[in-house]
Amino acid sequence: QVQLVESGGGLVQAGGSLRLSCKASGRTLNNYAMGWFRQAPGKGREFVAAISRSGDSTFYADSVKGRFTISRDNIEDTVYLQMPNLKPEDTAIYYCAAAQTYYNGRIYPKLNDYDYWGQGTQVTVSS
């Protein structure tokens, strides 16, 4: 079992920045590709960003490409999502997720690919 705990959410004004963290416990994240998803009020959960086991490959949703950056520290078993230049439409609960994989370079953009989920952290961007 992998337990994931997100932190770093909050209330910011448009144009502001946040850095989300996702700390794992129970097992090392070395065997897992990781992803960030978000769910806005009244909407389904959507893909935001993904990173491979090795950290060498990343992939982003079009809505955040060029703004957000996903990274990981396999020694600290932590994954990050750097979010500069936030917009009101980024308001959502943000979830991190872990997908067990044998492939160092593979990334997973689909919800069904993931085995473990955190409880989420709220990000609110005011206009």
C-alpha positions in Angstrom: 0.0 0.0 0.0 1.1 3.5 -0.8 -0.3 6.4 1.2 -0.2 9.8 -0.6 -0.7 13.1 1.2 -1.0 16.4 -0.7 -0.2 19.8 0.7 0.5 23.3 -0.5 -3.0 24.3 -1.7 -4.6 27.6 -0.7 -6.2 30.8 -1.8 -4.3 33.0 -4.2 -5.1 35.9 -6.5 -4.9 35.5 -10.3 -1.3 35.6 -11.4 -0.1 34.2 -8.1 1.8 31.0 -7.6 1.5 27.8 -5.5 3.7 24.7 -5.2 1.8 21.5 -4.4 3.6 18.6 -2.7 2.7 15.0 -2.6 4.4 12.9 0.0 4.3 9.2 -0.1 4.6 6.7 2.7 4.3 2.9 3.0 6.4 2.2 0.0 9.1 4.0 -2.0 7.9 5.9 -5.1 10.8 4.5 -7.2 8.4 1.9 -8.7 5.6 4.3 -9.5 4.9 6.8 -12.2 3.0 9.8 -10.8 0.3 12.1 -11.9 -1.6 15.2 -10.8 -5.3 15.5 -11.5 -7.9 18.1 -10.5 -11.6 18.3 -10.0 -13.5 21.6 -10.2 -16.9 22.0 -8.7 -19.6 20.2 -10.7 -17.0 18.7 -13.1 -15.3 15.4 -13.5 -11.7 14.7 -12.4 -9.3 15.7 -15.2 -5.7 15.1 -15.9 -3.2 17.8 -15.2 0.4 16.4 -15.4 2.3 13.2 -15.3 5.9 12.1 -14.7 7.7 8.9 -15.3 9.3 6.7 -12.7 12.7 8.1 -13.6 11.5 11.6 -13.8 12.9 11.9 -17.4 9.6 12.1 -19.1 6.7 14.5 -18.4 3.4 15.2 -20.0 0.9 18.0 -19.5 -2.7 18.8 -20.3 -3.0 21.5 -22.9 -4.7 23.8 -20.3 -1.5 23.9 -18.2 1.3 23.2 -20.7 3.9 25.9 -20.5 2.7 27.1 -17.0 2.8 24.2 -14.6 5.8 22.0 -13.9 5.8 18.5 -12.4 8.9 17.1 -10.8 9.8 14.4 -8.3 12.4 13.6 -5.7 12.7 9.9 -5.4 14.9 10.1 -2.4 12.3 12.1 -0.5 9.4 10.1 -2.0 7.8 13.4 -3.0 6.2 14.7 -6.2 5.7 18.4 -6.8 3.5 20.6 -9.0 4.8 24.1 -9.5 1.9 26.4 -10.5 2.9 29.9 -11.5 0.6 32.5 -13.2 -2.6 30.9 -11.8 -5.9 31.6 -13.3 -9.4 31.4 -11.8 -10.1 28.4 -14.0 -7.4 26.5 -12.2 -9.6 26.5 -9.1 -10.2 22.9 -8.1 -9.2 20.1 -5.7 -5.9 18.8 -6.8 -5.1 15.1 -6.4 -1.8 13.2 -6.8 -1.8 9.6 -7.9 0.6 6.7 -8.2 0.7 4.1 -10.9 2.9 1.0 -10.4 4.9 0.3 -13.4 8.0 -1.6 -14.6 8.8 1.0 -17.2 11.2 3.8 -16.3 10.1 6.2 -19.0 6.4 5.6 -19.4 3.9 8.2 -18.4 0.2 7.7 -17.7 -2.4 10.4 -18.5 -5.5 8.4 -17.7 -7.3 8.1 -14.4 -7.7 4.4 -14.7 -4.0 3.9 -15.0 -3.5 4.8 -11.3 -3.5 2.5 -8.3 -3.3 4.9 -5.4 -4.8 8.4 -4.8 -4.3 11.1 -2.2 -7.1 12.9 -0.4 -6.7 16.1 -2.4 -5.8 19.7 -1.6 -7.9 22.7 -2.5 -6.6 25.4 -4.8 -8.7 28.5 -5.1 -7.7 31.3 -7.5 -9.6 34.6 -7.1 -10.0 37.1 -10.0 
